[in-house]
């Protein structure tokens, strides 16, 4: 699971809170905007045969007692094989992958066709901008009251 930190966000959140704004709501809006962006790009990057994989890509934003999390995922069972490849070709590919993935060496396999991780990586700066933008918007709304 990839995580990111945003320099200066704590200061903005303190300012919003001191003005009486809702920091959780602002963060939730920003994170939701960001995961929608990552989902859109994952769909664009996903290889298409039948379209099942692309159509299965979904997102959700959860808030569990102040722990806000954005998730982009798919429930298609073969998605990890597409993302990380299989067999010798998957293992030999020069891609970022989580630890613990094992590859069978008794067959050639298929090359990886990453779509989820690249969608996250190419949006790192946009994710930060989306979150900061929503917090700044909330600060502006509180100041205008």
Phi, psi and omega in degrees: 000124181274141179231158180222154175238153184236116180293132178089352182294320181303319179296317178296319180295320177297320179296314179299315180296318181294335178273358179091015180276167182263099183293320181298316181296318180296315178296318180298317178298316181295317180292320178297319177299318181293316182291330175296322178296314180296318178300315180301315181289325176298320178295322179291327182274341184295133176293147184241124171243290177262343184094354182298314181298308181303315182290343182274349183290126185225170177222159170205151176238126182240151176229103180251094180054047177090351176268103184263132185222135175250133184230132171244128186208177173219148179257009178284125187296333182270000182304316179298327179291326177290311183299314189251354181079178181222163174057206183298320182294322177294315182293324183277351181291143180268078179228158173283134179213153177292157177290155175096358177278129179244151183236139174284134182264357184270012175205157185295316178079198181233151177292149175290149175230071187300140178222324181284306183298315177299326178296322177292310184299315183290349180251009183308310182290325178292325178299312179299316179297319180299315182292312179298320180300316180292323178292316178298321177299317179295321177297315180298317180298318180294320181291332182279348180285000000 
